[in-house]
Amino acid sequence: MKLVVVSAGLSVPSSTRLLADRLAAVAAPAATAPEPAPADVRVIELRDLAVEIAHTFTSGFPAPALADAFAEVAAADGLIVVTPVFSASYSGLFKSFFDALSVTDEDALTGKPVLIAATGGSARHSLVLEHALRPLFAYLKAVIVPTGVYAASEDWGAEGLDARIGRAAAELAALMAGLSGSSRAAGPSTGRPLPKRDSFEEVTPFAERLAALSVPGPSPAP
């Protein structure tokens, strides 16, 4: 079981990285329970890849370090993604990484469990999880953990943060274990997603629907 953490923090030390580590510390053992060994955790620090991310948009292909990061994300059984809040949304570096990933492999996150989290200076930005991060990963076709975690400056050391971390990490672990078990039961993968049935393939003619709804009128007089 492989858990990949994507942290977009810029400072050292970083509250964004701290939140990412605390989420991973709870999710990794839970994902493999009751096995004694926790999941293999890999951390991707986006600040170390900022130049390579920018070059990807001008050159059209990722540099080796960024390509390795993309491969780690694509091979993960689950993701924890954490961004600092900039202008009431995710950071540009965070968005650029996933933009470059989707250009390189548009199906990299399809069906993958993702725990979204963010840090900020004020609790007023807590809705960034719902109006920015959740729509982004829904567009990338990920399976988003129901509970997101936002940590404002006043949340560190407060009572509620640990509870939110525990709930979100448990949900991610359950999704990882469930999807991994389904994959094993289905047998070896060919590497290609199964074709999805389009609900519009079978179309009932409109005239047929009208006929089914029509009410017979009175019988004509003899």
Secondary structure by P-SEA (a helix, b strand, c coil): cbbbbbbcccccccaaaaaaaaaaaaaaaaaacccccccbbbbbccccaaaaaaaaaaaccccaaaaaaaaaaaaccbbbbbbccccccccaaaaaaaaaaaaacccccccbbbbbbcccccccccccccccaaaaaaaaccccccbbbbbccccccccaaaaaaaaaaaaaaaaaaaaaaaaaaaccccccccbbbbcccccccaaaaaaaaccccccccc
